[in-house]
């Protein structure tokens, strides 16, 4: 799943909840945003690997940390925190690495 941050119809808390729900908690995940504004979860490239073409990336969420998956998607505070961080850093880029804790 992906979210186009340039499209207000796609960039909603509901979409962020769905993106979080689509993650696999049994592996490391990293939320990344391409320079074209596409937000997605990566499990293949995490940390500082393959960062060419990214606008920014969040810290890597470790396996079994509870940051992605169905349970994480039910946490209203977590979903809103991720939504707000995406909004802030997409509309006012400055950092390429975001720590949401």
Rosetta silent file (secondary structure, phi, psi, omega in degrees, C-alpha in Angstrom):
SEQUENCE: XXXXXXXXXXXXXXXXXXXXXXXXXXXXXXXXXXXXXXXXXXXXXXXXXXXXXXXXXXXXXXXXXXXXXXXXXXXXXXXXXXXXXXXXXXXXXXXXXXXXX
SCORE:     score description
SCORE:     0.000 S_00000001
   1 L     0.000  146.747  178.867    0.000    0.000    0.000 S_00000001
   2 E  -136.574  157.735  174.065    1.067    3.563   -0.745 S_00000001
   3 E  -128.275  127.974  174.674   -0.230    7.045   -0.004 S_00000001
   4 E   -86.660  106.616 -175.790    0.274    9.963   -2.365 S_00000001
   5 L   -68.435  -14.943  177.750    0.908   12.823    0.067 S_00000001
   6 L   -81.273  -14.521 -176.357    0.194   15.368   -2.676 S_00000001
   7 L  -104.539  106.870 -178.894   -3.394   14.122   -3.003 S_00000001
   8 L   -59.673  -23.669  176.532   -5.647   15.287   -0.117 S_00000001
   9 L   -71.694  -25.740  177.523   -8.101   12.537   -1.069 S_00000001
  10 L   -95.189  -36.560 -174.223   -5.431    9.927   -0.358 S_00000001
  11 L   -85.252   83.414 -179.327   -3.538   11.591    2.486 S_00000001
  12 L  -130.632  165.441  175.340   -5.979   11.006    5.336 S_00000001
  13 H   -63.079  -34.179  178.299   -5.792    9.468    8.806 S_00000001
  14 H   -61.657  -43.882  179.519   -7.819    6.548    7.446 S_00000001
  15 H   -66.008  -39.640  177.444   -5.167    5.918    4.780 S_00000001
  16 H   -63.879  -40.492  176.605   -2.369    6.170    7.353 S_00000001
  17 H   -59.915  -44.019  179.439   -4.250    3.653    9.523 S_00000001
  18 H   -65.485  -39.009  177.795   -4.513    1.303    6.525 S_00000001
  19 H   -63.274  -46.446  177.914   -0.823    1.733    5.748 S_00000001
  20 H   -61.034  -43.301  179.762    0.111    0.901    9.343 S_00000001
  21 H   -62.540  -30.218 -177.709   -2.265   -2.088    9.295 S_00000001
  22 H   -74.623  -12.778 -179.281   -0.604   -3.385    6.121 S_00000001
  23 L   -71.315  155.472  179.079    2.760   -3.701    7.889 S_00000001
  24 L  -105.741  107.922 -174.873    4.170   -7.018    9.044 S_00000001
  25 L   -68.056  -15.507 -177.941    5.119   -6.786   12.713 S_00000001
  26 L   -81.615   -3.274  176.579    7.273   -9.928   12.530 S_00000001
  27 L  -131.438  164.119  175.303    9.901   -8.120   10.420 S_00000001
  28 L   -66.964  141.865  177.849   11.605   -4.720   10.536 S_00000001
  29 E  -130.855  149.782  172.397    9.647   -1.951    8.777 S_00000001
  30 E  -138.431  128.502  175.385   10.531    1.568    7.772 S_00000001
  31 E   -82.131  124.254 -177.925    8.099    4.252    6.661 S_00000001
  32 E  -125.973  151.787  175.868    9.628    6.077    3.713 S_00000001
  33 E  -128.712  121.199  179.385    8.541    9.006    1.572 S_00000001
  34 E   -71.823  163.215  178.829    9.861    9.361   -1.950 S_00000001
  35 L   -64.124  -18.154  176.759   10.855   12.733   -3.345 S_00000001
  36 L   -90.116    2.447  173.522    7.650   12.574   -5.410 S_00000001
  37 L    91.991   20.436  178.396    5.541   12.327   -2.224 S_00000001
  38 E   -96.585  118.598  177.571    4.709    8.632   -2.089 S_00000001
  39 E   -94.754  136.337 -178.627    4.621    7.226    1.469 S_00000001
  40 E  -157.135  159.943  173.801    5.124    3.480    1.848 S_00000001
  41 E   -94.205  134.065  177.018    6.410    0.836    4.237 S_00000001
  42 E  -115.206  135.046  172.617    9.657   -0.841    3.283 S_00000001
  43 L  -114.688  -18.178 -179.447   10.847   -4.172    4.650 S_00000001
  44 L   -84.509  -46.143  178.198   13.572   -4.785    2.071 S_00000001
  45 L  -110.239  115.520  179.658   15.431   -1.490    2.378 S_00000001
  46 L  -133.374  173.081 -179.541   15.588   -0.188    5.937 S_00000001
  47 L    63.080 -135.945 -179.459   17.897    2.005    7.949 S_00000001
  48 L   -94.740   13.225 -179.148   20.274    3.985    5.749 S_00000001
  49 L   -82.000  142.002  172.943   20.134    1.517    2.845 S_00000001
  50 L    50.289   53.869 -177.526   18.885    2.580   -0.586 S_00000001
  51 L   -95.314    0.953  177.282   17.972    6.133    0.416 S_00000001
  52 L   -61.766  136.086  177.739   18.488    7.655   -3.032 S_00000001
  53 L    83.764    5.353  177.936   15.287    9.312   -4.199 S_00000001
  54 E   -96.174  143.686  171.236   13.813    9.667   -0.722 S_00000001
  55 E   -81.074  -46.464  174.554   12.543   12.925    0.691 S_00000001
  56 E  -162.469  168.568  178.896   12.696   11.464    4.202 S_00000001
  57 E  -142.865  151.219  175.462   12.385    8.256    6.178 S_00000001
  58 E   -87.834  168.949  175.100   11.276    7.380    9.681 S_00000001
  59 L   -61.521  155.362  177.230   13.378    5.372   12.096 S_00000001
  60 L   -71.879  130.146  176.116   13.294    1.635   11.475 S_00000001
  61 E   -91.400  116.875 -176.562   10.584   -0.052   13.499 S_00000001
  62 L   -65.421  153.007  175.265   12.006   -3.301   14.851 S_00000001
  63 L   -55.709  141.783  177.489   10.253   -6.601   14.428 S_00000001
  64 L    65.320   17.665 -179.229    7.691   -7.284   17.162 S_00000001
  65 L   -83.375  -13.458 -179.612    7.780   -3.638   18.332 S_00000001
  66 L    81.640   15.414 -178.239    4.046   -3.150   17.777 S_00000001
  67 L   -86.709  -18.867  178.220    4.506   -0.185   15.446 S_00000001
  68 L  -133.327  168.103 -179.965    2.767   -1.815   12.468 S_00000001
  69 L   103.034  178.280 -175.749    0.011   -4.349   11.934 S_00000001
  70 H   -59.877  -42.335 -178.062   -3.639   -4.550   12.922 S_00000001
  71 H   -65.758  -45.126  178.933   -3.069   -3.838   16.631 S_00000001
  72 H   -61.552  -37.012 -178.758   -0.941   -0.750   15.936 S_00000001
  73 H   -68.022  -18.826  177.933   -3.563    0.505   13.478 S_00000001
  74 L   -84.302   -9.901 -178.806   -6.168    0.458   16.281 S_00000001
  75 L   -85.585  100.903 -176.521   -4.116    2.878   18.386 S_00000001
  76 H   -56.588  -41.638 -178.009   -5.684    6.283   17.651 S_00000001
  77 H   -65.110  -43.994 -179.892   -2.821    8.209   19.266 S_00000001
  78 H   -63.217  -47.635 -179.208   -0.162    6.324   17.259 S_00000001
  79 H   -60.213  -45.381  179.472   -2.007    6.759   13.955 S_00000001
  80 H   -64.033  -38.339  179.072   -2.488   10.488   14.584 S_00000001
  81 H   -62.655  -43.797  179.605    1.171   10.861   15.577 S_00000001
  82 H   -68.079  -44.230  177.455    2.318    9.247   12.323 S_00000001
  83 H   -56.263  -49.518 -178.534   -0.196   11.260   10.274 S_00000001
  84 H   -62.840  -40.408  178.720    0.977   14.512   11.893 S_00000001
  85 H   -65.429  -42.159  176.503    4.656   13.652   11.400 S_00000001
  86 H   -60.796  -46.981 -178.926    4.053   12.853    7.729 S_00000001
  87 H   -60.860  -48.595 -178.153    2.137   16.100    7.259 S_00000001
  88 H   -60.092  -48.079 -173.306    4.731   18.220    9.042 S_00000001
  89 H   -80.572  -22.665  174.802    7.747   16.800    7.248 S_00000001
  90 H   -76.844  -42.351 -177.571    6.125   16.657    3.814 S_00000001
  91 H   -78.825  -23.114  179.360    4.888   20.250    3.941 S_00000001
  92 L  -135.537   69.952 -177.728    8.080   21.570    5.599 S_00000001
  93 L   -63.074  150.240  178.971   10.939   19.292    4.564 S_00000001
  94 L  -171.571  -38.614  178.352   14.214   19.764    6.316 S_00000001
  95 L  -107.885  148.021  176.185   15.287   16.481    7.853 S_00000001
  96 L  -102.210   -4.520  179.621   15.789   13.270    5.966 S_00000001
  97 E  -132.843  122.460 -174.150   15.526   11.069    9.079 S_00000001
  98 E  -116.306  129.263  174.612   12.510   11.316   11.405 S_00000001
  99 L  -110.537  114.664 -174.980   12.236    9.873   14.914 S_00000001
 100 L   -93.445    1.127  179.575    8.612    9.871   16.038 S_00000001
 101 L   -84.152    0.000    0.000    9.150    8.647   19.598 S_00000001
